[in-house]
Amino acid sequence: MSDEFAWTVPLLQASFGMLFLVAYRAGAAPESRHWAAGFGLSAIAFAASLAAPLIDGLVLPIVADVGFACAFYFFGCSLTVRYGRRDWLRLRQVLLVAAIAAPLGGMLLMGSLRAEVLGSDLGCAAQILFPLAFVVRWPERGIDRALIVISWLVVGTNLCRTLTAPLPGGAVFPDFPGTAYSYLMYADAMITGCAFASLALVAVTADLLTSYRRDAHVDPLTGLLNRRGFDAATAKAHAGGIVACDLDHFKRVNDAYGHDVGDQVLTSFSRIIIAALPDDATAARIGGEEFVVHLPGASLRDSEGTAVRLRSLMAAHDWSAAGLGWQQSASFGVAAYAGGLPSLADAISSADAQLYEAKRRGRDRVEASDTKPVTRFISEGRTVKLAVAGA
């Protein structure tokens, strides 16, 4: 095994650690910190094992053994965060202590390279095997399935190396670089280790991209969809009902109590919407205090019933918990469509027009009517289709 080949391993491990740190700084889940720590420690351990024969003493061999044990501890942390239902922190810490003590005992107490390597392999494998044993459901995503498979492969290679490449009985740590075991360990790190790192990085990156897409479609205050998310969610809809909602005199809330209380009113109303809607409905906050609901397959009467239920829940809600000194009300406009004409866009415009009619008639009411779009006007920077009642 050439030195150039061997030193490639810690360089690659360190590079993966840096990439995980970059992903974390870009907004990836905290899991990425564990991956970064694992591959960073693995790089240190591989470098220490390569340099140890060149320097007298036991410091670098100890650094290598402790580094490998801690690296696999963080790999286990990552898998636990990703797939585990429980943290099992105490048990994993016990495994870490055992994974450190086993190789050090083989080196310091027994003076045996074979015992040291066996203790290290078993300790490292156990720390990945433990979280894998609690993966009770096969993940839906292909990248997660691949990551679990490669994790099992890492466990298998750690357990099989000593059997396939036994070390000489009298070998000590300075003899390690020239053994067949050493060659297999570095070759395994180049192939299985890099595949393990690559799949983990792809999984973290995929999660990050999914998070970016979600953030682009979700209102951060209420957790409902925003206008872009609503458009994407209803892009293929062909029939249903629309309920347009607007909180009455919401500016008075902000003026009297401040924006913090206003935000609490908005989140409370969002929870009321979620509680009142069927599972297949789509709700979005499309403006400051403006909301819209899409009810797939619902008739005009069904949609009106949903709006009436929302208004009743508003009236029954204790708004003092949000800091208000009065009962907050809302106005609702309802329309429906069934493919062709009117289209979904027409139904949204009609529901919006009905909402303004509810406002005109005194607020805190539901207005619903079969409608047809007839013209356009610009109001507050938005294009709204006026509507007239159908026959």
C-alpha positions, 0 to 999 in steps of 0.5 A: 500500500503506497503512502499516497494511497493511504493518505488519500483516505484521511483527506477524503474523510476530512473533505466530507466533514467540511461538506457536512459543515457547509450543509449545516451552515446552509440550513441543513438539519442538526443531524449534519453536525453529527455527520461532520463530527464523525467524518472529521474524527475519522480523518484524524484517526486515519491520519494518526494511525498512518503517522504513529509508526513514524513517531515513538510512543503511544500517543498517536495509537491512542488518538487513533483508537479514541478517534475511531470510537468517537467517529462511529459514535457520531455516525450512530448519533446521525442514524439515531436522529434520522431513523430512531424513535428514541434517543437511547443516549445513555446506552449509546454513551455506554457503548462509546466508553466500551468502544474506547476501552476495548482497543486501549485494553488490548494495546496497553494491558495485553500488548496485542495488536490483534486484541486492539484491532478486534476491540476497535472493530467490534466497538465501532460496529456496535455503535452503528448496529445499535441504531440500525436495530431500531429501524422498524419501518423501511423508509419510503425514499430510495436515498434513505433505503440506500443509506441503511443498506450501506450502513449495514455494509459498514457494520459487516465489513468491520466485523469481517475484516479480522476474519478475512485478514488475521493479524500475526499473533505477535504483531504490535502497533508499529507493524500495522501498516505492513499487514494485509489487514491494514490494506483492507481497512484503507481499501474499505475506507476508500470504497465503502466509507466513501459510499457511506459518506456520499449517500449520507451527504446526498440524504442531508442535501435532499432534506435541505432542498425539500426544506427550501421548497417547503419554505417557499410554499409555506407561510412561516407564521401560520404554517399554512400554505402561502399563495405560491404553495396554494397555486402549486397544491391546486394546479391539477384541481378540476372541481370543488369549492372555494372559501375566501376569508378575511379577518374583520377590522384586523388593522384595529387589532394591530393598532390597539394591541400591537403586531405580536397580538395580531400575529397570535390572532392570525395563528389562532384563526389558522388553527381554527381553519385546520380544525374545521377542514376535511383532510383533503382540503387545502388552506392558505394565507394569501395576504396579511389577514386574507385566507383561502380554502379549497375543498376538492369535489365540494358543491356550493352548498357543502362549501357554504356549510364549511364557511358557516362552521368556520364562522361559528368556531370564530364566535365560540373561540376565546380570543382573550387567550390571544390578548384581545379584549373583544371577539374577533370575527371574520367575513367569508365568500363562497363559490364553487366550480366543476371543470370547464367554466367557471374555472378554479381561477374564476371560482377564486375571483367569485369567492373574493367578490362574495367576500367583499359583498359580506364586508359591504353588508356589515361583516361577520357573515357568509355570502355565497352565490353561483357566479360568473366573472364579467369584468376586472378592476385593480384594487390594492395592487391585486387583480379581482374579477367582479361577479354577478349572481347566476341564474 
